[in-house]
């Protein structure tokens, strides 16, 4: 099984990247946070991977670190959570936020992810709350995801920039810079205004 890829970032899309490893392009599906951590096209990058095989599909999933991959495997072990929903949750919540939400029984935070309703969010929190403490959520993972700001306002700002046509990595980086300039308590509208200037600059 392919466990890790190290190569050059060849291309990115809304939820995927192509990693060129010695001339072979690997299509990996990623969360927004992982996409934001990969850097610019042509730069060296590393992703930890998980290969999912079904009757009619074979899909390689990519993660910024092994901790995010561990969370993905836990999430997709919950009934009703496929790879797409698992990546959506990891796009909405960092591993640290996800760990804290499960520990607190905070289903509402998990339900922020696209495609996750209250019932599924409740099931995820109930099934994973006892396992949450054993998985990483801070430390090195926090450094990995520093390019993508946490919090509802910043996540919504990133989404708004993506809807305007900016690539996920560009949108996340611009909002991170805007958050650093305006402070953590900045409103969504202020973040979007400043991030737009940075993304277009």
C-alpha positions as CSV (number, residue, x, y, z in Angstrom):
1,X,0.0,0.0,0.0
2,X,1.2,3.6,-0.7
3,X,1.8,5.2,2.7
4,X,3.5,8.4,1.8
5,X,4.4,10.5,-1.3
6,X,7.3,13.0,-1.6
7,X,7.5,14.9,-4.8
8,X,6.6,18.2,-6.6
9,X,3.2,19.8,-6.5
10,X,2.0,19.6,-10.1
11,X,-1.6,20.7,-10.0
12,X,-4.4,21.4,-7.5
13,X,-8.2,21.5,-7.6
14,X,-11.0,22.1,-5.2
15,X,-10.4,18.9,-3.2
16,X,-7.4,17.2,-4.9
17,X,-3.8,17.6,-5.9
18,X,-1.4,15.9,-8.3
19,X,1.9,15.1,-6.9
20,X,4.7,14.4,-9.4
21,X,7.0,11.7,-8.0
22,X,9.9,11.0,-10.4
23,X,7.7,11.7,-13.4
24,X,4.6,9.8,-12.2
25,X,1.6,12.0,-11.3
26,X,-0.4,10.7,-8.3
27,X,-3.9,12.1,-7.9
28,X,-4.6,12.5,-4.2
29,X,-7.9,13.8,-2.7
30,X,-7.2,16.1,0.2
31,X,-8.9,18.4,2.8
32,X,-8.7,22.1,2.3
33,X,-6.2,22.3,5.2
34,X,-3.9,19.8,3.5
35,X,-4.1,21.6,0.2
36,X,-3.2,24.8,1.9
37,X,-0.1,23.2,3.4
38,X,1.3,21.9,0.1
39,X,2.7,25.2,-1.1
40,X,2.8,26.5,-4.6
41,X,2.9,24.7,-7.9
42,X,6.4,23.2,-8.6
43,X,7.4,23.2,-4.9
44,X,8.5,20.1,-3.1
45,X,5.8,18.6,-0.8
46,X,5.0,15.5,1.2
47,X,1.7,13.8,1.9
48,X,0.8,10.9,4.0
49,X,-1.7,8.7,2.2
50,X,-4.5,6.2,2.6
51,X,-5.7,4.0,-0.3
52,X,-9.4,3.2,-0.4
53,X,-10.7,0.5,-2.7
54,X,-14.3,-0.3,-3.4
55,X,-16.1,-2.4,-6.0
56,X,-16.0,0.3,-8.6
57,X,-13.4,2.9,-7.4
58,X,-9.9,3.2,-6.2
59,X,-9.0,6.4,-4.4
60,X,-5.8,7.8,-2.9
61,X,-6.4,10.2,0.0
62,X,-3.6,12.6,1.0
63,X,-2.9,14.2,4.4
64,X,-0.5,16.8,5.7
65,X,0.6,14.6,8.5
66,X,0.1,11.1,10.0
67,X,-2.2,12.6,12.7
68,X,-4.7,13.9,10.2
69,X,-4.6,10.5,8.4
70,X,-5.4,8.8,11.7
71,X,-8.4,11.0,12.3
72,X,-9.6,10.3,8.7
73,X,-9.4,6.6,9.4
74,X,-11.4,7.0,12.6
75,X,-14.0,9.2,10.9
76,X,-14.5,6.8,8.0
77,X,-15.0,3.9,10.5
78,X,-18.2,5.6,11.6
79,X,-21.3,4.4,9.8
80,X,-22.4,7.0,7.2
81,X,-19.0,8.7,6.9
82,X,-17.4,8.0,3.5
83,X,-14.1,9.5,2.2
84,X,-15.9,12.7,0.9
85,X,-17.5,13.4,4.2
86,X,-14.3,12.6,6.1
87,X,-12.4,15.1,4.1
88,X,-15.2,17.7,4.5
89,X,-15.0,17.4,8.3
90,X,-11.2,17.7,8.2
91,X,-11.6,20.8,6.0
92,X,-14.0,22.4,8.5
93,X,-12.1,21.4,11.7
94,X,-8.4,21.0,12.4
95,X,-7.4,17.7,14.2
96,X,-7.2,19.7,17.5
97,X,-10.6,21.2,17.0
98,X,-12.0,17.8,16.1
99,X,-10.4,16.1,19.1
100,X,-11.8,18.8,21.4
101,X,-15.3,18.7,19.9
102,X,-15.4,14.9,20.4
103,X,-14.1,15.2,23.9
104,X,-16.8,17.8,24.8
105,X,-19.6,16.0,22.9
106,X,-19.9,19.1,20.7
107,X,-21.9,17.8,17.8
108,X,-22.7,21.3,16.6
109,X,-19.1,22.0,15.7
110,X,-18.8,18.8,13.7
111,X,-22.1,19.6,11.9
112,X,-20.4,22.7,10.5
113,X,-18.8,20.5,7.9
114,X,-20.5,20.3,4.5
115,X,-22.7,17.2,4.1
116,X,-22.8,16.5,7.9
117,X,-26.3,16.8,9.5
118,X,-27.0,16.9,13.2
119,X,-27.8,13.2,13.4
120,X,-24.5,12.1,11.8
121,X,-22.6,14.7,13.8
122,X,-24.0,13.2,17.0
123,X,-23.1,9.7,16.0
124,X,-19.5,10.8,15.2
125,X,-19.1,12.5,18.5
126,X,-20.6,9.6,20.5
127,X,-18.5,7.0,18.8
128,X,-15.2,8.9,18.9
129,X,-15.3,10.6,22.2
130,X,-13.5,7.8,24.0
131,X,-10.9,7.6,21.3
132,X,-10.3,11.3,20.9
133,X,-7.7,11.7,23.7
134,X,-5.4,9.0,22.1
135,X,-5.0,10.9,18.8
136,X,-2.9,14.0,18.2
137,X,-4.6,17.3,17.8
138,X,-2.0,19.9,18.7
139,X,1.8,20.3,18.7
140,X,3.2,19.4,15.3
141,X,-0.2,19.2,13.7
142,X,-0.8,22.8,14.7
143,X,2.3,23.8,12.9
144,X,1.3,21.9,9.9
145,X,-2.1,23.7,9.7
146,X,-0.8,27.1,10.6
147,X,-1.5,28.3,7.0
148,X,-5.2,27.8,7.6
149,X,-6.8,29.8,10.4
150,X,-9.3,28.2,12.7
151,X,-12.7,29.5,13.6
152,X,-16.0,29.9,11.9
153,X,-15.3,33.4,10.5
154,X,-12.1,32.4,8.9
155,X,-13.4,29.2,7.5
156,X,-16.4,31.1,6.0
157,X,-13.9,33.6,4.5
158,X,-11.9,30.9,2.9
159,X,-15.0,29.4,1.5
160,X,-16.1,32.8,0.1
161,X,-12.8,33.3,-1.7
162,X,-13.0,29.8,-3.2
163,X,-16.5,30.6,-4.5
164,X,-15.0,33.7,-6.2
165,X,-12.6,31.4,-8.1
166,X,-9.4,31.4,-5.9
167,X,-7.7,28.1,-5.5
168,X,-8.0,26.6,-1.9
169,X,-4.3,27.0,-1.1
170,X,-4.4,30.7,-2.2
171,X,-7.6,31.4,-0.3
172,X,-6.4,29.8,2.9
173,X,-3.1,31.6,2.8
174,X,-4.7,35.0,2.1
175,X,-7.2,34.5,5.0
176,X,-4.4,33.4,7.3
177,X,-2.5,36.6,6.4
178,X,-5.6,38.7,7.0
179,X,-6.2,37.0,10.4
180,X,-2.6,37.8,11.4
181,X,-3.1,41.5,10.4
182,X,-6.6,42.0,11.8
183,X,-6.4,39.7,14.8
184,X,-8.4,36.5,15.8
185,X,-11.6,38.4,16.6
186,X,-11.9,39.9,13.1
187,X,-15.3,39.6,11.5
188,X,-15.9,37.5,8.4
189,X,-16.6,40.6,6.2
190,X,-13.3,42.3,7.3
191,X,-11.4,39.1,6.7
192,X,-12.8,38.7,3.2
193,X,-12.1,42.4,2.4
194,X,-8.4,42.2,3.4
195,X,-7.9,38.6,2.1
196,X,-9.2,39.6,-1.3
197,X,-6.5,42.3,-1.6
198,X,-3.8,39.8,-0.6
199,X,-5.0,37.0,-2.9
200,X,-5.3,39.4,-5.9
201,X,-2.0,41.1,-5.1
